[in-house]
């Protein structure tokens, strides 16, 4: 909890992998569902809307995986991994 509070105070997201869900709760982030579409491309669903999230150097193979988008980063909760976001588009 201290790590999540510190990360929120610094407005950055360098959180240890096991703390991703605690971090999401601490910042009040909504947990979304993502699926890998292509290399560095993920479709994120939110209340019936779909968004295409383009990443950099991301090698996570997500299939209906819970994620959090925060501070230009996508956090894959089940994989305990994260990637930098380049762009987000509404599909």
Protein Blocks (a to p, Z undefined) as FASTA:
>chain_A
ZZmmmmmmnopabdcfklmmmmmmmnopacdddddfbghiacddeehiacddddehiabd
cehiacddeehiacdfklopadddfbdcdZZ
